[in-house]
Amino acid sequence: MGFRVIKTAIAALMAVLIADAAGLHSPTSAGLLAILGVDVTRKRSLKTISARFFASVVGLLFASVLFAVLGFHYWVLAAYILTAFPAIVRAGFKEGIVTGSVVVFRVFNGGEITLEVIGVQILMLIIGLGSAMVVNMAYMPKPDNKLINIRHDIDALFSVIFKEFANTLKDPSYVWDGKEIIEAEKVISSGIAASKMYLENQVIHPNEEWTVYFYMRKAQLDSIQHMMHLISQVYTTMTHAEMVAELFDQLSADVHTEFYTGRTEKLLQEMEEQFRVMDLPTTREEFELRSAIRQLCRELGLYLKIAKKDKAPFPCQQKENSF
């Protein structure tokens, strides 16, 4: 927000100086238009400045007809609002209504409607909104560090979650409040918002890597919540649960690495092979517990598949991808 204030000041000063050098009456109006044009991202700036310019042109056309026919009376301004605003919205320039109104009210205060007056207002728009555009396109703060920090926060939360899963499987009496899942959901949402802003600042060659990453984490968090439900069904200590706990211990460590190691996936495959040669359950209770464990393994496999799908491998397949 502080940097946006600096950009606004630069854009306003630039517009006022240019308008004054051009000999326009009341150059500060160009500064006001520049203030209205400054935005938070490059793509949004292109969209809003275009909307403000064309909305102002449409508003000038309506105002020119109304002022020429009905004169410069206060009630004519109400007539302008009733007729021009719906037309501007239908034309898709809703964001420019305020800017257009500023221009029209300037014409009204002048008490004269001529081609020269309209030309001056359009020139003022070009100078004011153009200055905002130049400042917006010249530099936008890069949120890379913010995105990296959010990623580290998510990785840390996921690591704690998997460690707690392991502890619960080893000792079903272990108590965990699950607050990290709620925190992870909030951090992922903030990451998605930040990645969208990052993407909007890349006009020519947008890089969707961060957006893909955070949506991957969102999908994985859904999988984690399913796993948590299945783990809650394992209410007694058993060999199968302890074996799966080792997978979560491994995953708790791997989640901190930048790339997908594949270690947990390999261990999961080996463990499933062991399950196939083990004796079948002899009681209903054992059957239900092992069924929950089996579903848990499938959900874990889905979690790993999401990471493997959305993350590219290292060159030559010698290195691996991030969890």
C-alpha positions as CSV (number, residue, x, y, z in Angstrom):
1,M,0.0,0.0,0.0
2,G,2.9,2.4,0.8
3,F,4.4,1.8,-2.6
4,R,1.1,2.4,-4.3
5,V,1.0,5.8,-2.6
6,I,4.4,6.6,-4.0
7,K,3.3,5.6,-7.5
8,T,0.2,7.7,-7.2
9,A,2.2,10.8,-6.3
10,I,4.5,10.3,-9.2
11,A,1.7,9.8,-11.7
12,A,-0.2,12.8,-10.4
13,L,2.9,15.1,-10.5
14,M,3.7,13.9,-14.0
15,A,0.2,14.5,-15.2
16,V,0.0,18.0,-13.7
17,L,3.4,19.0,-15.2
18,I,2.5,17.7,-18.6
19,A,-0.9,19.4,-18.6
20,D,0.7,22.7,-17.4
21,A,3.3,22.5,-20.1
22,A,0.6,21.9,-22.7
23,G,-1.1,25.1,-21.5
24,L,-4.3,23.4,-20.4
25,H,-6.6,25.2,-18.0
26,S,-6.7,23.8,-14.5
27,P,-3.8,21.2,-15.0
28,T,-4.6,19.8,-11.5
29,S,-7.6,18.0,-13.1
30,A,-5.1,15.8,-15.0
31,G,-3.5,14.9,-11.7
32,L,-6.9,13.9,-10.3
33,L,-7.4,11.7,-13.4
34,A,-4.0,10.1,-12.8
35,I,-4.9,9.3,-9.2
36,L,-8.0,7.5,-10.4
37,G,-5.9,5.6,-12.9
38,V,-3.3,4.1,-10.6
39,D,-3.9,0.4,-9.9
40,V,-2.3,-2.6,-8.2
41,T,-1.3,-4.8,-11.1
42,R,-0.4,-4.2,-14.8
43,K,-3.3,-6.3,-16.3
44,R,-5.8,-4.6,-14.0
45,S,-4.3,-1.3,-14.9
46,L,-4.8,-1.9,-18.6
47,K,-8.4,-2.9,-18.0
48,T,-9.4,-0.1,-15.7
49,I,-7.7,2.7,-17.6
50,S,-9.3,1.6,-20.8
51,A,-12.7,1.4,-19.1
52,R,-12.2,4.9,-17.6
53,F,-11.2,6.4,-20.9
54,F,-14.0,5.0,-22.9
55,A,-16.6,5.6,-20.2
56,S,-15.5,9.2,-20.1
57,V,-15.9,9.5,-23.9
58,V,-19.4,8.0,-23.8
59,G,-20.3,10.3,-20.9
60,L,-19.0,13.3,-22.8
61,L,-21.2,12.4,-25.8
62,F,-24.3,12.1,-23.6
63,A,-23.4,15.3,-21.7
64,S,-22.8,17.2,-24.9
65,V,-26.3,16.4,-26.2
66,L,-28.0,17.1,-22.9
67,F,-26.2,20.4,-22.3
68,A,-26.7,21.6,-25.8
69,V,-30.4,20.8,-25.8
70,L,-31.4,21.5,-22.2
71,G,-28.7,23.9,-21.0
72,F,-26.5,24.0,-18.0
73,H,-28.9,23.5,-15.1
74,Y,-28.4,21.3,-12.0
75,W,-31.4,19.1,-12.9
76,V,-29.6,18.3,-16.2
77,L,-26.9,16.6,-14.2
78,A,-29.5,14.2,-12.8
79,A,-30.8,13.6,-16.3
80,Y,-27.2,12.8,-17.3
81,I,-26.8,10.3,-14.5
82,L,-30.1,8.6,-15.4
83,T,-29.3,8.2,-19.1
84,A,-25.5,7.9,-19.3
85,F,-24.8,5.6,-16.4
86,P,-27.0,2.7,-17.7
87,A,-25.4,3.1,-21.2
88,I,-21.9,3.1,-19.7
89,V,-22.6,-0.1,-17.7
90,R,-24.1,-1.8,-20.7
91,A,-21.1,-0.9,-22.8
92,G,-18.9,-2.7,-20.3
93,F,-17.2,0.4,-18.9
94,K,-18.7,0.3,-15.4
95,E,-15.3,0.9,-13.7
96,G,-15.1,4.3,-15.5
97,I,-18.3,5.9,-14.3
98,V,-16.5,8.0,-11.6
99,T,-13.8,9.2,-14.0
100,G,-16.4,10.0,-16.6
101,S,-18.4,12.0,-14.1
102,V,-15.4,14.0,-13.1
103,V,-14.9,15.0,-16.8
104,V,-18.6,15.8,-17.3
105,F,-18.8,17.9,-14.1
106,R,-15.8,19.9,-15.3
107,V,-17.6,20.7,-18.6
108,F,-20.7,21.7,-16.6
109,N,-18.7,24.0,-14.4
110,G,-17.3,25.6,-17.5
111,G,-20.8,26.4,-18.7
112,E,-19.9,25.9,-22.4
113,I,-20.0,23.0,-24.8
114,T,-17.9,23.2,-28.0
115,L,-15.6,21.0,-30.0
116,E,-12.7,22.7,-28.4
117,V,-14.0,22.0,-24.9
118,I,-14.5,18.4,-25.7
119,G,-11.1,18.2,-27.3
120,V,-9.5,19.7,-24.2
121,Q,-11.2,17.2,-21.9
122,I,-10.1,14.2,-24.1
123,L,-6.5,15.6,-24.0
124,M,-6.8,15.9,-20.3
125,L,-7.9,12.2,-20.1
126,I,-5.0,11.1,-22.3
127,I,-2.5,13.0,-20.1
128,G,-4.0,12.0,-16.7
129,L,-4.7,8.3,-17.5
130,G,-1.7,8.0,-19.7
131,S,0.6,9.2,-16.8
132,A,-1.0,6.5,-14.6
133,M,-0.5,3.9,-17.3
134,V,3.2,4.8,-17.7
135,V,3.8,4.6,-13.9
136,N,1.8,1.3,-13.6
137,M,3.6,-0.4,-16.5
138,A,7.0,1.0,-15.6
139,Y,7.3,-0.9,-12.3
140,M,5.3,-3.2,-10.1
141,P,6.7,-4.7,-6.9
142,K,7.6,-8.3,-7.4
143,P,5.9,-10.6,-4.8
144,D,8.4,-13.4,-5.3
145,N,9.7,-13.3,-1.7
146,K,6.2,-13.2,-0.4
147,L,5.2,-16.2,-2.4
148,I,8.4,-18.1,-1.3
149,N,7.6,-17.3,2.4
150,I,4.0,-18.5,2.0
151,R,5.3,-21.7,0.3
152,H,7.6,-22.3,3.2
153,D,4.8,-21.8,5.7
154,I,2.6,-24.3,3.9
155,D,5.5,-26.9,3.7
156,A,6.1,-26.5,7.5
157,L,2.4,-26.9,8.3
158,F,2.1,-30.0,6.0
159,S,5.2,-31.5,7.7
160,V,3.6,-31.0,11.2
161,I,0.4,-32.6,9.9
162,F,2.1,-35.7,8.6
163,K,4.1,-36.0,11.8
164,E,0.9,-35.9,13.8
165,F,-0.6,-38.5,11.5
166,A,2.3,-40.8,12.3
167,N,2.1,-40.2,16.0
168,T,-1.7,-41.0,16.0
169,L,-1.2,-44.2,14.0
170,K,1.6,-45.3,16.4
171,D,-0.5,-44.5,19.5
172,P,-4.3,-44.0,18.9
173,S,-4.6,-42.5,22.4
174,Y,-2.4,-39.6,21.2
175,V,-4.4,-36.3,21.2
176,W,-4.0,-33.8,18.4
177,D,-6.3,-30.8,17.9
178,G,-5.8,-30.5,14.1
179,K,-5.2,-26.7,14.2
180,E,-2.5,-27.0,11.5
181,I,-5.1,-28.1,9.0
182,I,-7.2,-24.9,9.6
183,E,-4.0,-22.8,9.4
184,A,-2.9,-24.5,6.2
185,E,-6.2,-23.7,4.6
186,K,-5.9,-20.0,5.4
187,V,-2.3,-19.8,4.2
188,I,-3.1,-21.6,1.0
189,S,-5.9,-19.1,0.3
190,S,-3.5,-16.2,0.8
191,G,-1.1,-17.9,-1.5
192,I,-3.7,-18.3,-4.2
193,A,-4.6,-14.6,-3.9
194,A,-0.9,-13.5,-4.0
195,S,-0.2,-15.8,-7.0
196,K,-3.1,-14.3,-9.0
197,M,-1.7,-10.8,-8.3
198,Y,1.7,-12.0,-9.4
199,L,0.2,-13.3,-12.6
200,E,-1.7,-10.1,-13.3
201,N,1.6,-8.2,-13.3
202,Q,3.0,-10.4,-16.1
203,V,1.5,-9.0,-19.3
204,I,3.6,-10.5,-22.0
205,H,4.9,-13.9,-20.8
206,P,2.7,-14.9,-17.8
207,N,4.2,-17.6,-15.6
208,E,1.6,-19.7,-13.9
209,E,4.0,-21.8,-11.8
210,W,3.0,-20.2,-8.5
211,T,-0.8,-20.5,-9.3
212,V,-0.3,-24.2,-10.2
213,Y,1.6,-24.8,-7.0
214,F,-1.0,-23.3,-4.6
215,Y,-3.9,-25.0,-6.3
216,M,-1.9,-28.2,-6.1
217,R,-1.6,-27.7,-2.3
218,K,-5.3,-26.9,-2.1
219,A,-6.1,-30.2,-3.8
220,Q,-3.6,-32.0,-1.5
221,L,-5.2,-30.4,1.6
222,D,-8.6,-31.9,0.6
223,S,-6.8,-35.3,0.4
224,I,-5.2,-34.7,3.8
225,Q,-8.6,-34.0,5.3
226,H,-9.9,-37.3,4.0
227,M,-6.8,-39.0,5.4
228,M,-7.5,-37.4,8.8
229,H,-11.1,-38.9,8.8
230,L,-9.7,-42.4,8.0
231,I,-7.0,-42.2,10.7
232,S,-9.7,-41.4,13.2
233,Q,-11.2,-44.8,12.5
234,V,-8.0,-46.6,13.6
235,Y,-8.6,-46.8,17.4
236,T,-6.1,-49.5,18.4
237,T,-2.5,-50.2,17.9
238,M,-1.7,-52.7,15.0
239,T,1.2,-53.6,12.8
240,H,-0.4,-52.2,9.6
241,A,-0.9,-48.8,11.2
242,E,2.6,-48.7,12.4
243,M,3.9,-49.5,8.9
244,V,1.8,-46.6,7.5
245,A,3.1,-44.3,10.2
246,E,6.6,-44.8,8.8
247,L,5.3,-43.5,5.5
248,F,4.0,-40.3,7.1
249,D,7.3,-39.9,9.0
250,Q,9.1,-40.1,5.7
251,L,6.6,-37.7,4.1
252,S,7.0,-35.3,7.0
253,A,10.7,-34.9,6.1
254,D,10.3,-35.0,2.3
255,V,7.7,-32.2,2.3
256,H,10.4,-29.7,3.1
257,T,12.4,-30.6,0.0
258,E,12.0,-28.4,-3.1
259,F,11.6,-31.4,-5.4
260,Y,9.5,-34.7,-5.4
261,T,11.9,-37.4,-4.1
262,G,9.6,-40.3,-4.8
263,R,10.8,-42.0,-1.6
264,T,7.4,-42.2,0.0
265,E,5.8,-43.5,-3.2
266,K,8.4,-46.3,-3.4
267,L,7.8,-47.1,0.3
268,L,4.1,-47.2,-0.3
269,Q,4.4,-49.6,-3.2
270,E,6.7,-51.9,-1.1
271,M,4.3,-51.8,1.8
272,E,1.3,-52.7,-0.3
273,E,3.2,-55.7,-1.6
274,Q,3.8,-56.8,2.0
275,F,0.1,-56.3,2.8
276,R,-0.8,-58.7,0.0
277,V,1.2,-61.6,1.5
278,M,0.1,-61.0,5.1
279,D,-2.6,-63.2,6.7
280,L,-6.2,-62.1,6.2
281,P,-8.1,-60.6,9.1
282,T,-9.7,-63.1,11.5
283,T,-12.2,-60.9,13.2
284,R,-14.7,-58.2,12.1
285,E,-12.9,-55.6,14.2
286,E,-9.6,-56.4,12.5
287,F,-11.3,-56.4,9.1
288,E,-12.7,-52.9,9.7
289,L,-9.4,-51.5,10.9
290,R,-7.4,-52.9,8.0
291,S,-10.1,-51.6,5.6
292,A,-9.6,-48.1,7.0
293,I,-5.8,-48.6,6.6
294,R,-6.2,-49.7,3.1
295,Q,-8.4,-46.7,2.2
296,L,-5.8,-44.5,3.9
297,C,-3.1,-45.9,1.6
298,R,-5.2,-45.2,-1.4
299,E,-5.7,-41.6,-0.3
300,L,-2.0,-41.2,0.3
301,G,-1.4,-42.5,-3.2
302,L,-3.8,-39.9,-4.5
303,Y,-1.9,-37.2,-2.6
304,L,1.4,-38.3,-4.1
305,K,-0.1,-38.5,-7.6
306,I,-1.2,-34.9,-7.4
307,A,2.3,-33.8,-6.6
308,K,3.8,-36.0,-9.3
309,K,1.3,-34.6,-11.9
310,D,1.7,-30.9,-11.2
311,K,5.5,-30.8,-10.7
312,A,8.0,-31.2,-13.6
313,P,10.9,-33.6,-13.0
314,F,14.5,-32.6,-13.1
315,P,16.3,-32.7,-16.4
316,C,17.3,-36.3,-17.5
317,Q,15.1,-37.6,-14.7
318,Q,18.1,-37.6,-12.4
319,K,16.5,-35.4,-9.8
320,E,13.0,-35.3,-8.5
321,N,10.0,-33.1,-7.9
322,S,8.5,-31.3,-4.8
323,F,5.8,-32.7,-2.5
